[in-house]
Amino acid sequence: DQQVKQNSPSLSVQEGRISILNCDYTNSMFDYFLWYKKYPAEGPTFLISISSIKDKNEDGRFTVFLNKSAKHLSLHIVPSQPGDSAVYFCAASGETSGSRLTFGEGTQLTVNP
Amino acid sequence: DTAVSQTPKYLVTQMGNDKSIKCEQNLGHDTMYWYKQDSKKFLKIMFSYNNKELIINETVPNRFSPKSPDKAHLNLHINSLELGDSAVYFCASSQGASGLSPLHFGNGTRLTVT
């Protein structure tokens, strides 16, 4: 039972355009969401997070939107750069899960020059 | 000055062998984790230690035994390796065990069991 799903295994975008990565979750107890970026042969690195008390969090070119009623979050990258090409993982945790993060299966983003 | 380092990076071994993976973090964090990334690319938690105390122990075969000699180290020992153990194993650390502090991951150990 996959509680965090990223339905798009891959996304290809032109440099300078917006990249939108999507994530859906099923567990209503999740109240904290994170995005991680992963380059080949490296570990995931933290990108941005959002608490369920907010619907938007912005950090430079990265913005995460949370729609609690739809149990959906998205990561917007604008403008996209070739260096953003990586696998992006969505992750969630909740009060009852403590430090146990549940990850999605990842979306491979390719930004073409 | 790698924050979370794990060794070895690659590990190729035969079925039935026993092997260990070591992890060290120099971030001063009090919580450490082992995650497994399987062939379908899902990252799944295996174990978590907070101040050397085991706080998360997912449904993992008891052939897997974590050991935390101190807050900066978390090792993973695997007995009687099986083909299905082939995966990438990631060590991670965080400050606190609330889930609100981002995890810092090592670069992974790719284990191949033949």
Interface residues (C-beta under 8 A of the other chain):
Chain A: Q2 Y32 L34 Y36 A41 E42 G43 P44 T45 F46 S49 V87 F89 A91 S93 G94 S97 G98 S99 R100 L101 F103 E105 G106
Chain B: V4 T31 Y33 K40 K41 F42 L43 K44 I45 S48 N50 I55 I56 F90 A92 S94 G96 A97 S98 G99 L100 P102 L103 H104 F105 G106 N107 G108
